[in-house]
Amino acid sequence: MIELIRNKFIVLGHLKWIVPFGWVKAHAGIEWNEMVDRLAKEAAVEDGPVVYDKIPKEVIVTREKDHGQQMWEQQWMNKRKRAVTKAFLPSVKKRLTEKIPIFPELTNMLTGHGNIKSYLYRLGITDNQMCPCEEEEQNCRPSQI
């Protein structure tokens, strides 16, 4: 039935017909709307063969996006490394909701790499891991304050 209606609209479109669609308040006693609602409910519970079983593209895209995000989240949680990054962004969902522009300094901070004294000291590039203020080690770990 849906395909028949769709095809009729295509034919009418080729004939330059304009078929307006509009919102109608449900369950407000509007005769034709009540009849359509009743027929739709009857068709939904009818035991006949399924004549239209296609899943809308949007549903598939949303399902796959959610599934991919769940897999990414699981991998993220199962990794033992990335402690510094996880301190700032504890979950994939949290990261995806944050509107953070990606730039080299952010990557350095989140990974603990780059021109950071504790990282350079660990690599043997410098002999001092202290911050220029000389009060504590220069690193990217979030403060415990």
Secondary structure, DSSP 8 states (H G I E B T S, - for coil): -HHHHHHHHHHHHHTT---------TTS--HHHHHHHHHHHHHHH--S--S-----HHHHHHHHHHHHHHHHHHHHHH-S--HHHHHH--SHHHHHHS-----HHHHHHHHT-SS-HHHHHHTTS-S--B-TTSSSB--------
